[in-house]
């Protein structure tokens, strides 16, 4: 993956460039995710790293501004694993509302949220509802990239049920492609079967670790590969680009 300058990444622009963009465009992409355990072989930052990389490529293809990613989400159920950093639902909703308020105050009217973490879905939709109760002119579109049919069909074809529900083969593959160097520092492990992923929900952090001792939920990420990751990345980017240009 290239580390070169992205002309539509807001953090690498100066304010007059954003002001000029707003003269003809009022849409923006906001990538969100989480910093949380992804089993013993998946990066802690998978959720925001994946959504951010996808957002940057979609932004380049659609010439849409991309905000800096929000790296923290609602991940309280993972707090029994060191390295996880979570916001409470109330705090997360408040942070989202203030991000949205900042963007709309400058003139953005359509916000595409590319999300990489399942625990964010409920507070995200709640934040949308709260914001729209005060501002009925803003349009929100939530895209959970791993739920895209193009992605799920491919993952089912190549991983089947071993994709699992957390620390999945798909998300590990995608970041093996986008962050290859980071995975070179992770020791190879002979991961056993992860056990059943279906359980009552929600679980407390302690219950979660008891039920899923190494953090995986029914997944076998040893099946992951950068080659699968590139295909999944491209499918996600293409699907979102089509949505945004339809």
N, C-alpha and C positions, 0 to 999 in steps of 0.2 A: 504494500500500500504506500502511496506517495505521502510524504510529509510536507509537501510544498504548500505555498499560500493558497487558501481557498477564497476566491474573490467575493463570495457571498456569505462568509462567516463574519458575523457582526463584531466579534471581539477583535478581529484583525482589520477593522475599518476605523475611520475617524468620523466624528458626528456629522460633518457636512455631507459625507457620502450617504449616510442613512437618511438625512433630510432630502437629498436629491432623489433617492429611491422612492420615498413616500410621495413624491410629486406625481408618480405614475402607478405605483403599486402600494397596496395596503395589506398584503398578506405576509405572514412570517411563520417559520417553522420553529417550534420549541421542543428540543429533545429532552426527555426525562427518563429516569431509571432508578437505580438503587445501588448502594454499596453494601453487599451482603455475601455470606458464604454461598459457594456453589460447589459443595462437595470438596474432596481433597485434591481435585485436579482441575477445577474451574476457577478463573480469576474472580476476586471479590468484586471487581468493577464491571463484570459482564453486562449487567443490565443498562448502565448508562453509556458504557463504551460502545455497545452495539447500536443503541438508538442514535448516538452522536455520529458515528461513522456513516450510518445509513442516511441520517439527516443531511450531512455534508454533501454526500453524493447526489441525493435528491435535490438539494438546493442548487448544486452546480448544473444539474440537468434541466431544472425548471426556472433557473435564474431567480430563486426566491431566497430572501435573507434567512439566515439560520442564527438563532440566539445561542449563547453559551449553554451547555447542558446543565440540568439540575441533577447532581450526582447522588443526592440523598432522597429516599422515598419512605414509604410506610413498610417497614420490614421488622416489626417488633417480634414476630414469630421466629426470626433467625437470631435473636439476641443471645442465645446460649452458645453461639459460635464466635470466638474472638475475631475481630476485624470488621464485623458487621456494625454499621452506623445507621441508626434509624431515627426518623421523626415520628412523633405521635400523629395519629390521624388529624387531630384538630390543628396542630402546628403545620402539617403538610398542606392542608387546605388553605390556611392563612398565607403561607408562603406563595402558593400558586396564585391566590387572589391578588397578592401584591405584585407579582410578576405580570399578571394580566393587566392590572391597573396601570403599571408603568408603560407597557406597550401600547395600550389603547389611548393613553394620555398623549402619546406622540403621534397618534393617527393610524395605528394599525387597527384593522377592522375584521380580519379573518386570521384565526390562529390555528395552525395545524400542529397538534401535539403528537409527536412520535414517541411512543412509550415502550420501554423494554422490561417492565416488571409487573407481574400480575397483581401484587398487593397494592399497586397504585390505582387500579381501575376504579374501585369504589370511591376513594377520596377525590380522584380526578373528576368523575361525573358529578359528585357533590359540589365541588368547586365551580364547575361550569354552571350548575343550577343557581348557586348563590350569586355568582357574578351576573348572570343574565336577569336575575330578579331586580338588579339595580341598573343594568345597562343592556337594553334589549336590541342594540344596534350591532353588537359584536357576534360573530359567528365562530363556533368552535367545531373542530373535527378531530376526533381521537382515533389514532391508528396504533393498535397494538401489533407490532410488526410480526410477531410469531404466530398470530392468529390469521394472518393473510392466507387465503385458500391456496395460493401458489406455493407458499412455504409449507403449510401443513401437509399438502399432497406429496411434496417431495420428501419430507421427513418420514411420512408413513411408508413411502415406497422403499427408502433405503435403511431406515432404522426400525420400523414397525413399532411394537409396543415397548421396545427397549429405549425409545426416545425419552420416555418418562414424563414427569410433570415439573421437575425442578432439577437444575444442573443437567439440562437435557443435552442430548447429543447435538441437536441443532444449534443451540446458543453457544456451546463450547466450540463447535466447528467454526461458527461465524467469527468468533474472536481469535481462534487459532489462525484464521486467515488475516484478520485485520491487525492482530497484535502478536505476530509470530515470535518475536524475540522474547516476550514475556513468558510464553509457554516453554521456551527452551530452558528456562530456569526451574521448571517444575519436575520433580522426580517422577519417573514412570512407575505406576502402581498396578498390581494385579488385583483389580477391583472385583469383588465377589458380587453376586446378584444383590440388587439393592433392596429386595423385599417388596411387599405390596405398598403401592402408593395411595390406595384408597383408604381413607380414615375419616372419622368425624372432623368437622372443621367449624370454628377455628381451634387451634391448639396454643397453649401457652408455650413460651420459649423452652421451658424444661421438658414439657411433654413432647414438643417437636423433636428435640435431640434424643429423647428416649425412644421415640418411634422411628426416627431416621438418624442413627448414630453418627454416620459420616456426612450427613447433610443432603444426600441424594434422595429424590423421591421417584423410585421406580426406574431410574435411568442407568444406562451403561455407557458413560462417556468415553470409554476406551474405543468405542466405534467412531468417535469424532475424528475429523481430519480437516486440514486447511482446504483440501480440494472440495469436500462437501461444503465447507464454509463459503468458498467463493461462489458456488452455485446458489446457496441460500441467500447470500448477500445480494447477488445480482437479481434474483427473483423478487426479493423484498423491495429493492430500489425501483425496479421496473414496475411493480404493482402500484407502489405509492405514486410514482411519476404519472402513471395512467390516471389514477384517481384525481390528482391535482390538475391535470390538463384536460380532463374530460369536459 
